[in-house]
Amino acid sequence: MSTTRNRPRWARCATLFTGLLVIPALAAGCAQSPEPSESGGDPDAGTAAGGGAAPAVDPACPSGLTAQQLGGAVDYAPADVDGDGTKDTVSIGTVTGGDAGCSAALVVTTGAGTAVAALPGLEIVPPRALVPGGVATVDGQAVIAAPLSFSPRGGGEVGLFTLEDGALVPLEAENGQPWAIVATVDDGGGVPQSIGCASDGLTHSTSSQDGMGGPVQITTTHYTLDGTTLVRDGQSSQTVTERGTALGDHGLSIFSDC
């Protein structure tokens, strides 16, 4: 049942004006524009560009966390993450004073505010030379690649994130689990692999070779993006004669073809 509290502001004002003519000052007040917030800004300033929700901080992280507060921060190339036409700052780093649920964080600073995703498995932030994270636009949606874990020996996980209703959320596989790859990313070796772009989605390519140094098999899996879910919809393979022909000699490539 509709109540006065639930009715639109214009309808409530009309009722007051009609039923309370003896209080003309009240009726006049209903016709006025909404007052600014206490901070002096626009009362709708908390709404992000395009009508989406304002950027939010992961509840596991300290409220008000910003990129300037990250330890050992690594900045990726600026990119338009929230879709407002301007480039945003994308950073990862450790969180000083953060608990186990937010030992590190992915932070995107936009014109509307700061969005933060906790990276609880990341204790050491890898340099860009080892984990070249960044942002790609997939079917009009920004996708961020960032390390989920990292070992000084050169191994770690890399996951993908996107901005959904103001929150940075991980992209999921079709089983509902966060999509991630395990990569050997040291600069002295490791199995070459890449996360790249296709005309209508993302690709993940890996290589394999027998111990005798024979031909290299490159396997590429294609995904389309359905909201926050990566849907696997194809796979192809090719054989090359040299290991570095398709994916480089070693390490990890992220969005190099995007």
N, C-alpha and C positions, 0 to 999 in steps of 0.2 A: 504494500500500500504506500502511495506517495505521501510524504510529510512535508511540512513547510521547510524543514532543514534540508531535505533532499531536492527541493524544487530549484530550478535555475535562478540565478540572482535577479535577472530582469523580472521573472514572475513574482518573486517575493516583494520586489520593490513596487510592482504594480498593485499588489494587494495592500501594501501599507498605504500607498497614495490614495487608493479608493476608500479604504475603511477608516483611515485616520486623518481625514482632512482637517481635523481640529489641531493637528500637529504638523503644520506646513514645513517646519524646519526639518523634520524627519524625512518627509517625502522628498525634499530638495536634496537631502544627503544621499538618497538612493540613486539619484541621477548623476552623482559625481563619479569620476574615474577612480579606480582602486588606488589606495595610497601606496607609496613606495614602501619597501621593506625597511626594517630598522637599520639595515646597513646602508640605506640610501640608494640602493640599486633597483633595477627593475624587478618586480615581484615574480616575474617569470624567468629570471636569469638562471635558475637552476636547471632549465631545460636545454638539452644539447641541441646543436644544429640539426635541422631536419625534423624536429619534433620528437627525437628520441629521448630516452632517459639520460639524466646527467651522469657523467663518469663517476664510477664508484670504486672504493678501496675494498679489497678482499677482507672479509671479517677476520681472517687469521693474522692480518698485518696491523701494525699500529695505525689508528685513524689519523688522517692528515699526512700520511707518508708522501714525500715528494722525491723526485729524482735527485735533488740536491742532497738528500739525506742518505743516499746509498753509499756503501763502502766499496772501493775498487770498481767503480762503475764503468761499464762499457756502453758507449752510445752507438746505435746503429744509424744508418742513413735516414734522415727525416723523411716521413711519408705521410700521406693523408689517410689516417686510420679511421676517423669518424665520419668521413664523407662530406665535410663542409667546404671542400675546395682548397683548404690551406694545409701545409705540411705540419705534422705533429712530431714531437721528439719521442724517440723510442730508446729506452735504457734498461739495462739489467745491472744488478749489484747486490751485495750482501746488505742485510738490514741490521743496523746497530741496535742492540737491545731487543731484537725480535726473538720470539720463542721458536721452538722446533718446527712449528707450523708455518713459519715465515722467516726461515734463515736467509733467504734471498727473495728477490721480487723482480717481476717484469713491470715496468712503469711506462705508461704512455701519457705524455703531457699534451693536452689539447687546449684550444681556446676556451672550451667550456669547463675545463677542470682536469683532474688527474684520475686516470684509471689504473688500478694496481691488481696484479695477479700474484699470489704467493707461489714461490718455487721451493717447496720444503725439502726437496732432494738435492738442492744445489748448495754446496758449502764453499766451493772455490769457483770463482767466475773466470771462465776461459777467455783468453784474448781472441779478438776477431780473426786472427790469423789461423787459429785452430778450429773455432766454431763460428763461421761467418753468418751469423743470424741476420735477419732483416725482414722486410715487408714486401709482399707481392699482392697485386690486385687480381682476384679470381672471380670472374663473372660479376664484377662490380663490388665485390666484398674484399676488404683488406684482411690478409692472413699474415700473421707474425710467426716467424720461426725463432725459437729460443731454446737454449740448453735446459734440460731438466735435471741433469746430473753431470758431473765431470770428475775424472781422476787425473792426477798429475802424470800418470802413465799413458794418458792419451785416449782413454775410453769414456764414453758417456752416452746419454740419451738426449735426443732432440725432439721437441714437441711443437705443435702448432696451436696458435691462439687466434681468436677473433673478438671483436667488440660486439656484444649482444645486449641490448637494453641497458647500456651504460657500463656493463661489467665485462672485464676481460675473461673469457672462458676458453678452455681447451677444446679443440676440435676432437670429435670422438670417432672411433671406428664403428662399424655397423653393430658390433656387440655391446655398444654403450660404454666401452672403456676408452680413456684418452688415447688418441693415436700418437704413436711415438716410434722412433727408430733407434736402434743401438748401433753406434758408429765408433770405429777406431779413428780418431781424428788427430793423432800426433803427426808432426811434420816430418817424421823420419820413416814413415811406413803406414801400414794400415790398408784395409780393403777399400778401393775407391767406390764411392756411391754419391748420389745426388738427389736433391729434392728440387724439382723444376716445375715449369708451367707448360700447359698445353692450351690450345685455343679455347677450350671449354672446361678446364679443370687443372688438376695438379698431377705430377708424375713422381714416382720414386724409382730410381734406377740403381741396381747393384751389379757387381761383376764377380765372376768366379773363374778360376783357372786351375788346371791340374798341377800337381807338384813337379811335373816334367817341363814346365814352361811352354806348354802348347797353346793353342788358340784360346782367346778369352771370350767367355759367354756374358753378354750384357742382357740383363732382364729388366724390363721396364713395366711397372704397374701403373695404370691410369685410374684416377679418381675424379669424380664430380662432387661438387659441394652442395649439400642439401641442408641449408641452415647452418647448424654446427656439426653436421655429420659428414664424414668423408665416405662416399659410396664407391666401392671398387667396381669398375665396370669394364675392365679390359686389361690384358697383359700381352706383351710382345717380347721377342728376344732376337738378338742378332749375334753373330760371331765375328770377332775382329782378330787380327793377327798380332796386334801389339796392345799391351795392357793400357797404355796411356792414350790410345786413340780416341776413346769416347768420353771417359770420365776423369782423365788425369792419371798421374802415376800413383797417387795415394791421397788419403784424406777425404774430406767431405766438401761438396759443393752445394750451396744453398741459393736458389733463385738466380743463378747466374744467367739463365736464359729468359728471365721474366721482364 
